[in-house]
Amino acid sequence: MQIKHKWTDATIERGIRDAQRILCIDRMPSNSELYQAYNNQQLSNAIAKSGGFRFWANKLGLAIKQTDTEHGYRQELKVIGIIRQRGYTAEDTPVKFPYDVLVNGMVKIDVKCARISKVREHDTYAFHISKDMPTCDLYFICCLDDADAIKMLYIIPAHKIRGQVQLVMSGSQVSKKYAKYLNRWDLLDKCISNFNELI
């Protein structure tokens, strides 16, 4: 039987520092590493309830293990920057939110990014949507170059790809099926306008 611990900022920090020593690492421990160190999820749960792993890494000045999740987060920050440059407000959401970005306090955005790969000799981008039922209003689909810069940005209404768990852009599909969504900032404007009419 596990003894429940009363977590404070001080005990969370001490738990993270102790885990670093146990694991012989100088960065923020991951969720799986904390389980490895303590054989339970108590500290991970306390971290999640008090700001999350990124919050604590920033608070303690620790680097985060580079994972697909962190790569995705960096891309989200790029998209947020682009949105703000165009004069909108954009809020990053916590990790477990069902969407990634909230624009102008009302439009929910999911950001999906992929690098190019070769499939049957065609240049292909494959985006993992992961949801049968969308929890956002718009998808921002980002095609990345080899340096992870956003080469093309498609703004697609979520209902247009409902039921898909993967979105693939390859060869003629790019020009025929999705070209009409390239840089469609007007769709974001329409969403904002429609929501404003409901207020």
N, C-alpha and C positions, 0 to 999 in steps of 0.2 A: 504494500500500500504506500503510495506516494504522499509525502507531507506537503500540503499546500503552503506556498511561501507568499508572504505579503511583500509585493514588489514596490520599491520606491525608485526614484531616479538614481540614487546612490547605490542601491543593491543591483539594479540593472547594469550600471557601469561596472561595478565590481565583478558581476557575472561575466560580462563581455571580456574584461581584462584577464580574469582567471581562465576563460576558455582560450584566449590567445596563448597564454602560457602552456596550457595543456596540449594545445594543437601545434605549438611552435610556429605561430604565424604572427605577422605584424600588421595585418589588415583586419577588416571587419569579418568575423566568422559568418558563414552562411547558415541557413536554417538547418541543413543536413549536418553541418559541422558541429553546431550546438547540440544536436541530438547525439552525435558521436562523443562529444565531450561529457555530457551529463546523463545520457540515456533516458531523457524525457524531453517534453516540449514546453516545460514551464517557462523557461527564459525566452524562448522564441515567441510564445504567446504574449508574454509581458511586453516584449519589444513591439509586436504587432499592434497591441492595444495602446501603446504610448507614442505613436508616431511612425513606427515602421523601421525597417532595416536601413533605408537611405537616411532617414532622419537621425538615427543614432550614429551612423558612420560619419555624417557631417558634424554632429555635435561633438564627437570625440576625435575628429580630424583623422579618420581612418579611411583608407582606400577600400573599395568594394571589389570582390572577386568578379572578374569579367565573365559574364554569362550572356546567353541570348536575351535574357530579360533586360540586362543592363544595356546591351546594344540597342534594343528596342526603345528603352527609356531615353537614350541619347538622341535617337531619331525623333521621338516625340518632342523633345526640347527644341530641336531644329524647326519642326513644324510650328510649334507655338511661337517661335521667333518670327517666322514668315507671316503667320496670321496677324501678329501684333504690328509688324511693319506695314501691313495693309490697312491699319486703322481700327481693327477690331480689338476687343478684350479677349483674352484667352487664359483660362485657369487650368493648370495641371491637376489631375485628380489622384487620390491615393491609390496604391497598388491594387487593392481588391475591388475598386469601383468597376461597374459593368461597362464603362466607356472611358476614354483616355483624356479628352479635353472638353471643357465647356466654354463655348464661344458666346460672348455678349450675355452671359448669365442664363442662356436659354437653349442653345443648339448643341446637342451632344455629338461628339466626333470620336470615331475610332480610327487610329492611325495604324496602317499596315505597310511594312517595308520589305523589299526583297532586292537582292542583287541579281544580275543577269547570269544565266547559265545556259549551256547548250543542251537541247533535247532534240534528238533526231536531226541534228545539224541546224536547228532553228534557234535563234536568240529567244530565250524564254524567261519570264518572271513568274514565279509561283508564290502566291500570298496565302498564308494560313489564316483563314477567317475564324475557324473554330466554333462558330455559333450557328446553329440552325435558324434560330430566331434572333434577329438583330436587336441590340439594346442601345443603338445609337440612331441618330437621324441621318448622318452622312458618314461615308467612309472616305478618308484621305488615303489614297493608294499611292505610295511613293516608290518609283523605280530608281534604284541607286546605281551609281557607277562604281568602279573598282575602289575608289577612294571614299566611298560611302556618302558622297554628295548626292543630293536629290536631282536626278537627271530629268525626270518627268513626274508631274503630280496630277493624278486623276481624282476628281471630286465626284463621288458616285452616291446617289440616294440609296440608303440602306435597303429599302424594299426591292430594289432592282436586283440584288444578289441574295435575297432571302432564300434559305434552304441550301445554300452552298457552304461547304466547309473549307473549300479551297477555290481561289480565283486564279486562273492561269491566263497570262497574256503571252501569246506565242505567234510569230509569223503574221498571217493575215488577220488573226483575231484582234490584234492591237488596232489596226486601222479600221476594221469593219465594225467590231462590236463595242469597243471602248473609246475610240477616238473622240466621240462626241462629248466625253466627260473630261477631256484634257483641259486643265486650268479653268474649270467651270466655277469661278468664284461667284457668278450670278446665282448659282443654286444655293450657296450659303446666304446670299442676300435675300433670296426668296423665302428661305426658312425663317430668317430673322423677321422679315416683313409679316409672314403668316402668323408667327407667334405673337408679334406686337398687336396684331388685330384681335387676338384673344384676350388681351389684357384690358 
